[in-house]
Amino acid sequence: MITGISNKNGFTILEVLFAILIFSFGILAVASMQITSISGNDRANIGSEATTIAGDKLEELMSLNYVDAALLDADGDGTLQDLNDDGVDEVGPDFTFGLLDEDAAADFQENPPGTQGIYQLFWNIADDEPGLNTKRISVVVRWSGSDGQQHRVVLNSIKPAVGG
C-alpha cells in the first residue's frame, strides 16, 4: 500500500455551486442585454416607420403641380411668418408655425392608413417661402412613445414654380 497519495476524482460541491453561480450571473447579464436590445430595436422601428410616413407624404405633395389646389396656403398660416420678407421667420421656428394649426382638416391625418395607428400626420404649405415663386412644404409625424413622451419627425422641402 502506498501512502501519501490522495484520491481526487471530481469536483467538490462547493466548486460546483460556485460555477453555477458564475454561470447564472452571466446568463442574467445576457438576458438583460437582450431585453434592452429588443426595446431599442422597437424604438428604432417606430422612428423609421414615422420617417417613411413623412417621406411618403412629402413625395406625394412634391409630385403635385405647383398650382394644384392641395398646395395652396388657403388658411394663410404659412405666409404671414416672414412679415418683412427678409427670409427670417418672425412667428415660429423655421416656418413651421402653420403646423400648430392641428384642427385644419386639410392639413391633418390621424392614424395614416397602413400604420400601427399610433401616428399623427401634419403638413403645411407656405407660399413664397423662403423666396418668391417657391413653396415650403413641411411634414410632421408625431407619436407618443412607450416612455410617455411625444416624439416627432419633421421633413421640409422647397418646391419651385418652375418644373411644375
N, C-alpha and C positions, 0 to 999 in steps of 0.2 A: 504494500500500500504506500502510495506516495503522499506525503503530507505537504502542505503549503500551496496546493493548487485548489482554487475555488471554482465552483461550477456557476458560470454566469450565462445562462441560456435564454435571455429575453429581457424585456423591459420591466421596470418596477411599475406599480400602479401610479405612483407619483409622476413618473416620466410620461405615462400615457395621458393622465389628466392635464398636465402642463401642455402637451402637444395639442390636445383637444381645445384647450383654452385659447392658445395662439391661433389655431385654425378658425375658431368661432369669431374672434375679433377681425380676422382677415375677411371672412365671408360677410360680416355685418358692414364693414367698410365698403366692400364691393357693391352690396345691395343699396347702400346709401348713395353711392355714386351713380348707380343705375337709375334710381328714382329721380335724382337731380338731372340727369341726362334726359330722361323722358319728359320731365317738366320743361326743360329748356327747349327741347325739340318741338313741343306743343306750342310754346310761345312763338317760336320762330315760324312755325307753320301758319299760325293765325296772322302774324305780321306779313308773311309772304302772300297769303290769300288777300289781305286788305290791300296790299300794293298792287296785286293783279286786278282787283275790282276797280281801284282808282285808275290804273293804267288803261283798262278796257273802256271806262267812261271817257277818259281824256282822248283816247284814239277815236272813239265814236264822235265826240264833239269836234275834234280837229279835222275829221273827214268831211264835215258838212261844208257847204258853200258859205263863203264869208257873209253873205246877206241872208242866210237861212233864218227863219223865224226863231229857231231854237238858240241861235247865237245873238239874239237881241237882248240888250240890258233893259228889259221892259220896266223894271221897278227902279232903275236909276241908282241902285245901291253900289254899282261898280264904278260909276263915272264921277261921283262927287267927292272922291277921296284926294284927288290932286287939284285942289282948289285954285292954285296959282299956276298950274300947268308946268311945273318945274321938274316933274318926274319923281317927286318925293311924296309919299303917302302921308297926308296930314291927319287922317282919321284913324287908321289902324295899321297893324304890321303887314307890310308887303302886299298891300292892295287886297287883303283877304277879308276886309270888313263885311263885305256883302255875304260872306259865308255865315255870318252870325244871324242872318235872316233865315232861320231854320223853319219858319212857318210857311214860306213861299212854296206852294205845291210843285211849281215847275222846277225848283232848284233842290229838291229833296226827295230821297227814296230810302225808306227804311227797309231793312232786310232785303237787299237786292236778290233777284232770282238766282237760284243755283248756289246759294251760300248756306252757311250753318244757321242763319237767322240772328246773328249777333252784331251785325254791322249796320251802320247808318251812313248813307252816301249823300254828300252835299256837293254842289258845284255852283260856280258863279262866273258870270261873263262881265267883263269891264270893257266898255267901248273906249277907243282911243287911249288905251293904257298899254304900255308905257309911252307910246307916241301916237301921233295921228295915223289913221288908217291901219291900226292894229287892234287886236282884241286880246286881253289877258284872260286866259281860261284857267281857273283854279278848281281843283277837285280835292275833296277831303273825305276820307273814310275814317270813321271813329268807332270804337268799341270799348266795352268795359272788360278789363282783364280779370283773371281769377284773383288778383291782388286787390280788386275793388277800385282800382284807379282807371281813369279814362286814358285811352291810348289813341293815337291818330297817325295817319299817313297823309301827307299833303303833296300833291303834284301840281305844278304850274307850267303853263306853256303860253307862248305868244303866237297868235295867228295873224299873218299879214294879209292885207286886202288882195294882193297880187297872188295869182295861182289858185284862187277861189276855194 
